[in-house]
Amino acid sequence: MSEPSPPTALDRIDRALARIEVAAALRDTSRARLIARHAALRSRMAEAIAALDAVLEREQN
């Protein structure tokens, strides 16, 4: 049986590009998840501030 030939430069480049594409896809997913979490946190903070404003308004009147 003959040994498989070593990978060519083009093979190595193709494998490197595949790894880069996977990493980029994971990064996009991670970024999208972070953006969604930030939006949810911002919404919850706005609700909390509105509730505090209501309490302060009641106390002042």
Sequence and secondary structure as in RCSB ss.txt:
>XXXX:A:sequence
MSEPSPPTALDRIDRALARIEVAAALRDTSRARLIARHAALRSRMAEAIAALDAVLEREQN
>XXXX:A:secstr
        HHHHHHHHHHHHHHHHHHHHHHHHHHHHHHHHHHHHHHHHHHHHHHHHHHHH 
